Amino acid sequence: MQAILPIEVYEALERNIGHDDAKLVVKSFETVKSFETAKSANIEYTWAVTKDDLLSEMENKFASKGDLQLVENRLNAKIDAVKSEIQLVKTELEGKIDKVNAKIDNLETKLSAQSKLHFVILLCVIIVTSPTALELISKIIGLAK
């Protein structure tokens, strides 16, 4: 073992407490020092193991860039599927709207024809039922009495 006390300190101990007692004190210091060194080495080893365990546990628990990329790819695929489905529904709705517009145009045409017919019938009824209207028409035609 290497000496942990300078020689001057050992000589001072030897003068004050004697040779055998000085040896005993120095051996005690060496034992304490070796115990501290061993304990320090054990703590460093324990810390290294704990650190490695924590790192491996973190790698298992947290998502890596590759995991995030996979999730992003899945989400993008789902988004594309939803977009194409929306486009399909949009196309279907546009077709239905065109059909409804065609029906409305057809109904407008029928309604316009019916309105004209109703107007003519109403005009005929007014003429037939109103004596003044008949007189006016006859004057216009030249069949005056």
C-alpha positions as a printed NumPy array, in Angstrom:
array([[   0.   ,    0.   ,    0.   ],
       [   1.06 ,    3.508,   -0.638],
       [   1.589,    5.764,    2.327],
       [  -1.255,    8.136,    2.996],
       [   0.563,   10.143,    5.604],
       [   3.765,   12.111,    5.01 ],
       [   6.82 ,   10.763,    6.821],
       [   7.001,   13.852,    9.022],
       [   3.522,   13.131,   10.398],
       [   4.496,    9.521,   11.069],
       [   7.674,   10.595,   12.878],
       [   5.658,   13.087,   14.976],
       [   3.203,   10.304,   15.933],
       [   6.114,    8.006,   16.772],
       [   7.667,   10.614,   19.082],
       [   4.377,   11.394,   20.865],
       [   2.652,    7.973,   21.159],
       [   5.43 ,    5.491,   20.49 ],
       [   6.514,    3.288,   17.618],
       [   3.892,    0.486,   17.925],
       [   0.981,    2.866,   18.503],
       [   2.073,    5.065,   15.552],
       [   2.11 ,    1.971,   13.306],
       [  -1.369,    1.056,   14.518],
       [  -2.7  ,    4.584,   13.786],
       [  -1.146,    4.591,   10.286],
       [  -2.633,    1.114,    9.53 ],
       [  -6.025,    2.37 ,   10.71 ],
       [  -5.741,    5.366,    8.372],
       [  -4.786,    3.034,    5.503],
       [  -7.752,    0.738,    6.241],
       [ -10.159,    3.689,    6.275],
       [  -8.645,    5.022,    3.049],
       [  -8.907,    1.663,    1.265],
       [ -12.521,    1.305,    2.5  ],
       [ -13.361,    4.763,    1.12 ],
       [ -11.696,    3.906,   -2.2  ],
       [ -13.639,    0.647,   -2.452],
       [ -16.874,    2.384,   -1.487],
       [ -16.258,    5.114,   -4.053],
       [ -15.585,    2.518,   -6.754],
       [ -18.763,    0.648,   -5.764],
       [ -20.789,    3.872,   -5.919],
       [ -19.373,    4.655,   -9.37 ],
       [ -20.192,    1.127,  -10.562],
       [ -23.706,    1.331,   -9.103],
       [ -24.245,    4.722,  -10.732],
       [ -23.04 ,    3.405,  -14.1  ],
       [ -25.385,    0.397,  -13.879],
       [ -28.3  ,    2.561,  -12.769],
       [ -27.588,    5.052,  -15.538],
       [ -27.488,    2.267,  -18.139],
       [ -30.726,    0.799,  -16.756],
       [ -32.411,    4.211,  -16.907],
       [ -31.223,    4.817,  -20.458],
       [ -32.423,    1.43 ,  -21.674],
       [ -35.781,    1.944,  -19.907],
       [ -36.118,    5.376,  -21.531],
       [ -35.339,    3.863,  -24.935],
       [ -38.121,    1.328,  -24.351],
       [ -40.698,    3.844,  -23.071],
       [ -40.161,    6.825,  -25.363],
       [ -40.809,    6.852,  -29.083],
       [ -37.86 ,    7.035,  -31.38 ],
       [ -37.653,    9.058,  -34.574],
       [ -38.396,    5.878,  -36.515],
       [ -41.517,    5.233,  -34.422],
       [ -42.697,    8.787,  -35.001],
       [ -42.048,    8.432,  -38.728],
       [ -44.192,    5.271,  -38.819],
       [ -47.025,    7.037,  -37.012],
       [ -46.728,   10.01 ,  -39.364],
       [ -46.876,    7.709,  -42.399],
       [ -49.978,    5.95 ,  -41.033],
       [ -51.681,    9.269,  -40.334],
       [ -50.83 ,   10.577,  -43.8  ],
       [ -52.294,    7.406,  -45.341],
       [ -55.498,    7.837,  -43.325],
       [ -55.692,   11.526,  -44.267],
       [ -55.314,   10.615,  -47.945],
       [ -58.053,    7.976,  -47.605],
       [ -60.387,   10.502,  -45.986],
       [ -59.593,   13.091,  -48.678],
       [ -60.418,   10.612,  -51.459],
       [ -63.637,    9.619,  -49.678],
       [ -64.607,   13.288,  -49.343],
       [ -63.884,   13.78 ,  -53.052],
       [ -66.102,   10.779,  -53.882],
       [ -68.951,   12.132,  -51.745],
       [ -68.484,   15.571,  -53.318],
       [ -68.752,   14.078,  -56.815],
       [ -71.89 ,   12.148,  -55.833],
       [ -73.481,   15.272,  -54.343],
       [ -72.657,   17.34 ,  -57.417],
       [ -74.375,   14.691,  -59.57 ],
       [ -77.452,   14.722,  -57.341],
       [ -77.534,   18.532,  -57.342],
       [ -77.386,   18.529,  -61.152],
       [ -80.342,   16.096,  -61.244],
       [ -82.349,   18.299,  -58.848],
       [ -81.546,   21.395,  -60.924],
       [ -82.733,   19.594,  -64.072],
       [ -85.982,   18.631,  -62.328],
       [ -86.462,   22.233,  -61.166],
       [ -85.911,   23.513,  -64.705],
       [ -88.439,   20.957,  -66.014],
       [ -90.963,   21.988,  -63.359],
       [ -90.428,   25.668,  -64.166],
       [ -91.119,   24.965,  -67.823],
       [ -94.279,   23.021,  -66.959],
       [ -95.385,   25.712,  -64.51 ],
       [ -94.817,   28.437,  -67.085],
       [ -96.903,   26.542,  -69.66 ],
       [ -99.627,   25.899,  -67.077],
       [ -99.593,   29.564,  -66.061],
       [-100.079,   30.645,  -69.666],
       [-102.928,   28.154,  -70.045],
       [-104.552,   29.333,  -66.811],
       [-104.238,   32.945,  -67.95 ],
       [-105.935,   32.179,  -71.27 ],
       [-108.723,   30.224,  -69.531],
       [-109.193,   33.023,  -66.983],
       [-109.341,   35.591,  -69.775],
       [-111.951,   33.515,  -71.617],
       [-114.039,   33.17 ,  -68.452],
       [-113.905,   36.912,  -67.853],
       [-114.911,   37.631,  -71.431],
       [-117.739,   35.112,  -71.443],
       [-119.159,   36.173,  -68.08 ],
       [-118.833,   39.931,  -68.47 ],
       [-121.291,   41.61 ,  -70.837],
       [-119.177,   44.747,  -71.065],
       [-116.184,   42.704,  -72.092],
       [-118.214,   41.089,  -74.892],
       [-119.371,   44.499,  -76.078],
       [-115.797,   45.776,  -76.103],
       [-114.571,   42.802,  -78.075],
       [-117.345,   43.095,  -80.578],
       [-116.509,   46.802,  -81.112],
       [-112.889,   45.903,  -81.613],
       [-113.683,   43.177,  -84.103],
       [-116.168,   45.372,  -85.907],
       [-119.274,   43.489,  -85.153],
       [-120.924,   46.418,  -83.442],
       [-124.7  ,   46.549,  -83.336]])
